Amino acid sequence: MAWFRKPKTRLQAADRRDLPGELWEKCPSCGEIVYKEKLRENWNVCPNCGHHLRLGADGYVQLLTDEGTFRETEREMRSGDPLGFVDLKPYRDRLAAAERKSAYGDAVVTGQGELDGIPLSLGVMDFSFIGGSMGSVVGEKLARAGLNALQAKTPFIIVSASGGARMMEGIFSLMQMAKTSAVLAQLHEAGLPYISILTDPTTGGVTASYAMLGDVNLAEPGALIGFAGPRVIEQTIKQELPEGFQRAEFLLEYGMLDDIVDRRKMKGRVSQLLRHMLGLPASEAFRASEAA
């Protein structure tokens, strides 16, 4: 049988573990080893199977806004430690470590920009900062971004990626659910569009507030979306959950989402929706993205 075996070339036989780790990324879905630069060019979507790997806040800002138009707001805002919280280490130390690791001041980036020529206000969460948890600063920055949209009479978009409320801030974190929801209610009364984009994962108090309050709720393929995690629910109800439970496709089937959109087509789809809600003609950029 050895006659029928194709001999490996020296390159094929090489152990890829010897290659520099910073150059390659293994797709968690198909196991394909992908050149990181190629992955970045594809907006962190696996070119082999289409799996959506996580994308940082800066990536979504570049994806959704026209080049050179985004102006960040509230950049200097930082979380306090109202409870003097300590678990394995002080909360203040966690905040400092998270800022060094992520290069963000907290778990959300906010600002104003343009999407396909449409002025808007934007908030993008980043999971690398303490699991994208919603603390006082996250809620305050999103509320101010919503109020900026209200004042400028522009649409508002939030990209969510979060494990939920930040337990180190207790009730102060939970209050952000009401604060952000109140601002979104004002936008609704003013007739200004709000589009929510849910990415992997979007859970806890974020799901229970602004992430599911969009005039249109969009999600990326395969995103985990829910309140409590699947294991917690299984242990509580003592039943096995359906296959794909709390994934975007499951939620779309049961009417909790309006659409699932490939990240590479997200800007075109959002442009189409905003133009429809604002009474503007469709753009060439959307037609091109649909044809791709």
Buried (B, 14 or more C-beta within 10 A) or exposed (E): EEEEEEEEEEEEEEEEEEEEEEEBBEBEBEEEEBEEEEBEEBBBBBBEEBBBBBBBBBBBBBBBBBEEBBEEBBEEBEBEBBEEBEEEEBBBEBBEEBBEEBEBBBBBBBBBBBBBEBBBBBBBBBBBBBBBBBBBBBBBBBBBBBBBBBEBEBBBBBBBBBBBBBBBBEEBBBBBBEBBBEBBEEBEEEEBBBBBBBBBBBBBBBBBBBBBBBBBBBBBBBBBBBBBBEEEBBEEEEEEEEEEBBBBEBBBEEEBBBEBBBBBBBBBBBBBBBBEBEEEEBBEBBEEBEEE
